[in-house]
Amino acid sequence: MTWPLLRRVGIFLLSVLVASVAVFALLTVLGDPARTALGTGATDEAVAALRTRFGLDRSLVTQYLDWAGGILHGDFGVSYVSGVPIGPQIADRLAVTLWLVAGAVVVSLVVAVPCGVLAAVRRGRPEGTLVSVLSQVGVAVPAFLAGLLLVTVFAVTLGWLPANGYRVPAQDPGGFLAHMVLPWLSLGLVQGAVLTRYVRSAVLDELNQDYLRTARSTGLTTMQAVVRHGLRNAALPVLTVLGVQLVTVLVGAVVVERVFVIPGIGSWLADSVGRQDLLAVQGIVLVLVVFALAVSFLVDVAAAALDPRVRRG
């Protein structure tokens, strides 16, 4: 393992450590977890008993080390409200959300790469202008509104797809796909519109490079030259934006899961906040933050692999 990669791994691990301390501290200082779980009408004896049961009467440092050490072994603790272990629920819910995020990213790439290249190569022509206008409209539409429009058209009016719900892919593959098409399109089309603009900008920058002029002088059309030689160089800035968008898609999934009644981690986070289940909220928020940091780390490593200048930096 090279020194730059070791340095990036060290920064990632340090970021996870700082994030875990911040998440624990923020959600602990907001109030007494035992009082919050039992409600304002609980007696002092009941609150004291709950503190003792879950170790909340110990110092904050001891509580943090116990909480973080348990998470390293996959133990996120037991909910103060329901008494149910949190770890298995996070694993189940996160798997559902990752299906949603992965499908949305695929849709956004399928839309953004050809549309962005077309908008750049056909700049100033009707087809290029049309793609630019549509992408501008897509940027202005929030994911939940896109979801409601898609449900109205394809579920309510045409009856082609279910309006909401979720099926486990291993048990019902066909039902899973049918229920996920509209959520994937809701997130993917909106993010695809944003990404289209970045692909267009990156390809326009490459069109002015000498190597593409040379490629065109050999008889290739502009589109052929971009596809054969320009996309790899344009991929670096797009890759960075895609990493940021992955986090945006994850945040947008929270809303889309509520619209389509999908039992993902975002939907569970909203429910946990409503129940004032602070330990569950701590675990979910930490998982989402670590996911965002992991995406940033992987994008950084991929960018370094593509560009030696980034690798040296």
C-alpha positions in Angstrom: 0.0 0.0 0.0 1.5 3.4 -1.0 1.9 6.4 1.3 -0.8 8.5 -0.4 -3.3 5.7 -0.1 -2.2 5.1 3.6 -2.7 8.9 4.2 -6.2 8.8 2.7 -7.1 5.7 4.8 -5.8 7.5 7.9 -7.9 10.6 7.1 -11.0 8.5 6.6 -10.6 6.7 9.9 -9.9 9.9 11.7 -13.0 11.5 10.1 -15.1 8.5 11.3 -13.8 8.9 14.8 -14.6 12.6 14.9 -18.0 12.0 13.4 -18.8 9.3 16.0 -17.9 11.7 18.9 -19.9 14.5 17.3 -23.0 12.3 16.8 -22.8 10.9 20.3 -22.2 14.3 21.9 -24.9 16.2 20.0 -27.7 13.6 20.7 -26.6 13.2 24.3 -26.5 16.8 25.3 -29.9 17.5 23.7 -31.5 16.1 26.9 -31.8 13.2 29.2 -32.3 10.1 27.0 -34.2 8.3 29.8 -36.6 11.2 30.4 -37.0 11.6 26.7 -37.9 7.9 26.2 -40.4 7.7 29.1 -42.0 11.1 28.5 -42.5 14.2 30.8 -45.1 12.4 32.9 -42.7 9.7 34.1 -41.8 9.6 37.8 -38.2 10.3 38.9 -38.0 6.7 40.2 -38.9 5.3 36.8 -36.4 7.6 35.0 -33.6 6.6 37.5 -34.4 2.9 37.0 -34.1 3.3 33.2 -30.8 5.2 33.6 -29.4 2.3 35.7 -30.8 -0.4 33.3 -29.0 1.1 30.2 -26.0 2.5 32.0 -26.9 6.1 31.5 -25.8 6.9 35.1 -22.1 6.4 34.1 -19.8 9.2 32.9 -20.2 10.3 29.3 -16.7 9.1 28.4 -17.6 5.6 29.6 -20.9 5.7 27.8 -19.2 6.7 24.6 -16.5 4.0 24.8 -19.2 1.4 25.5 -21.4 2.6 22.6 -18.5 2.9 20.1 -17.0 -0.4 21.1 -20.3 -2.1 20.7 -20.8 -0.7 17.2 -17.4 -2.0 16.2 -18.8 -5.5 16.9 -22.1 -4.7 15.2 -24.0 -4.0 18.5 -25.8 -0.7 18.3 -27.5 -1.2 21.6 -31.1 -1.7 22.6 -33.8 0.9 22.0 -34.8 2.8 25.1 -38.3 3.0 23.8 -39.1 -0.4 22.3 -36.5 -2.6 24.0 -35.6 -4.1 20.6 -31.9 -4.5 19.5 -31.1 -1.7 17.0 -28.3 -3.3 14.9 -30.4 -5.9 13.1 -33.0 -3.3 12.2 -30.3 -1.0 10.8 -28.9 -3.8 8.7 -32.4 -4.7 7.3 -33.4 -1.1 6.6 -30.0 -0.1 5.1 -30.2 -3.0 2.6 -33.5 -1.6 1.4 -32.2 1.9 1.1 -29.1 0.8 -0.8 -31.3 -0.9 -3.4 -33.1 2.4 -3.8 -29.8 4.4 -4.0 -28.1 2.0 -6.4 -31.0 1.9 -8.8 -31.3 5.7 -8.7 -27.6 6.1 -9.5 -27.9 3.7 -12.5 -30.8 5.7 -13.8 -29.0 9.0 -13.4 -25.9 7.8 -15.2 -28.0 6.2 -18.0 -29.7 9.6 -18.5 -26.8 12.0 -17.8 -23.9 10.6 -19.9 -25.6 10.4 -23.3 -27.6 13.6 -22.7 -24.6 15.5 -21.4 -22.4 14.4 -24.4 -25.2 15.2 -26.8 -25.8 18.7 -25.3 -22.1 19.5 -25.6 -21.4 18.1 -29.1 -24.7 19.6 -30.5 -24.3 22.9 -28.7 -26.2 25.7 -30.4 -28.3 23.2 -32.4 -32.0 22.3 -31.6 -31.3 18.9 -30.0 -28.5 20.3 -27.8 -30.6 23.2 -26.7 -33.6 20.9 -26.0 -31.4 18.7 -23.7 -30.1 21.8 -21.9 -33.6 23.2 -21.3 -34.9 19.8 -20.1 -32.0 19.4 -17.7 -32.6 22.9 -16.4 -36.2 22.0 -15.7 -35.2 18.7 -14.1 -32.8 20.5 -11.7 -35.7 22.7 -10.5 -38.0 19.7 -9.7 -37.6 18.2 -6.2 -37.5 14.4 -6.0 -40.7 14.1 -4.0 -42.7 16.2 -6.5 -41.3 14.0 -9.3 -42.4 11.0 -7.4 -46.0 12.4 -7.0 -46.2 13.2 -10.7 -45.0 9.7 -11.7 -47.5 8.1 -9.4 -50.3 10.2 -10.8 -49.4 9.3 -14.4 -48.2 5.6 -14.2 -50.0 4.3 -11.1 -53.3 6.3 -10.8 -54.0 7.2 -14.5 -52.5 4.4 -16.5 -52.4 1.7 -13.8 -49.2 0.2 -15.1 -47.2 0.2 -11.8 -48.0 0.0 -8.1 -48.2 3.4 -6.3 -46.4 2.3 -3.2 -45.1 -0.6 -1.2 -42.0 -2.9 -1.2 -41.2 -6.5 -2.0 -38.1 -8.4 -0.9 -36.1 -9.2 -4.1 -35.1 -12.7 -3.0 -38.8 -13.6 -2.4 -40.5 -11.8 -5.3 -38.1 -10.5 -8.0 -40.9 -9.4 -10.3 -42.8 -7.6 -7.6 -39.6 -5.9 -6.3 -38.9 -4.5 -9.8 -42.5 -3.3 -10.3 -42.5 -1.5 -6.9 -39.1 0.1 -7.4 -39.4 1.5 -10.9 -41.2 4.7 -9.8 -38.9 5.4 -6.8 -35.8 4.8 -9.0 -37.1 7.2 -11.6 -38.1 9.8 -9.0 -34.6 10.0 -7.6 -32.7 9.1 -10.7 -34.2 11.5 -13.2 -33.8 14.5 -10.9 -30.1 13.6 -10.1 -29.6 12.8 -13.8 -30.7 16.3 -14.8 -28.1 17.7 -12.4 -25.4 15.4 -13.6 -26.2 16.1 -17.2 -25.1 19.7 -16.8 -21.7 18.6 -15.3 -21.2 16.1 -18.1 -21.9 18.8 -20.7 -19.5 21.2 -19.0 -16.7 18.6 -18.8 -17.1 17.5 -22.4 -17.1 21.1 -23.6 -13.8 21.6 -21.8 -12.4 18.5 -23.6 -13.6 19.6 -27.0 -11.1 22.5 -26.9 -8.1 20.2 -26.3 -5.5 19.5 -29.0 -5.8 15.7 -28.8 -9.5 15.9 -29.8 -8.7 18.2 -32.7 -6.1 15.6 -33.8 -8.7 12.8 -33.5 -11.1 14.7 -35.7 -8.4 15.4 -38.3 -8.1 11.6 -38.8 -11.7 11.5 -40.1 -13.7 10.9 -36.9 -16.8 12.9 -36.3 -16.9 15.1 -33.1 -19.2 12.5 -31.4 -16.9 9.6 -32.3 -13.8 11.5 -31.1 -15.5 12.4 -27.8 -16.8 8.8 -27.2 -13.4 7.2 -28.1 -11.0 9.6 -26.5 -12.7 12.4 -24.6 -15.0 10.6 -22.1 -12.1 9.2 -20.0 -10.6 12.6 -19.4 -14.1 14.1 -18.8 -14.8 11.4 -16.3 -12.6 12.8 -13.5 -14.7 16.0 -12.7 -17.9 14.0 -13.3 -16.7 11.3 -10.9 -16.2 13.9 -8.1 -19.7 15.4 -8.7 -21.1 11.8 -8.7 -19.7 11.2 -5.3 -21.4 14.3 -3.9 -24.6 13.3 -5.6 -24.5 9.9 -4.0 -24.8 11.6 -0.6 -27.6 13.8 -2.1 -29.4 10.7 -3.3 -29.2 9.2 0.1 -30.7 12.3 1.7 -33.4 12.4 -1.0 -34.2 8.7 -0.3 -35.5 9.7 3.1 -38.3 11.7 1.4 -38.9 9.2 -1.4 -39.2 6.3 1.0 -42.0 8.2 2.8 -43.8 9.0 -0.5 -43.6 5.3 -1.7 -44.0 3.7 1.7 -40.6 1.9 1.4 -39.2 0.5 4.7 -35.7 1.9 4.3 -33.4 3.5 6.8 -34.6 7.0 6.0 -38.2 6.1 6.7 -37.1 4.5 10.0 -35.1 7.6 10.9 -38.2 9.7 10.6 -40.2 7.3 12.7 -37.4 7.1 15.4 -37.3 10.9 15.6 -41.1 10.9 16.0 -40.9 8.3 18.8 -37.9 10.3 20.4 -35.9 7.1 20.3 -32.5 8.8 20.7 -30.3 5.6 20.7 -31.9 4.5 17.4 -31.4 8.0 16.0 -27.8 8.0 17.1 -27.1 4.7 15.3 -28.9 5.7 12.1 -27.3 9.1 11.8 -23.8 7.5 12.4 -24.4 4.9 9.7 -25.5 7.6 7.2 -22.5 9.8 8.1 -20.1 6.9 7.7 -21.7 6.0 4.4 -21.1 9.6 3.2 -17.5 9.5 4.4 -16.9 6.2 2.7 -18.3 7.5 -0.6 -16.0 10.5 -0.4 -13.0 8.2 0.4 -13.7 5.9 -2.6 -14.2 8.9 -4.9 -10.9 10.3 -3.8 -9.1 7.0 -4.4 -10.8 6.6 -7.8 -9.8 10.1 -8.8 -6.2 9.4 -7.8 -6.2 6.3 -9.9 -7.4 8.2 -12.9 -5.2 11.3 -12.5 -1.6 11.2 -11.3 -1.8 14.9 -10.3 -4.5 14.0 -7.7 -2.4 11.0 -6.6 0.6 13.2 -5.9 -1.6 15.7 -4.1 
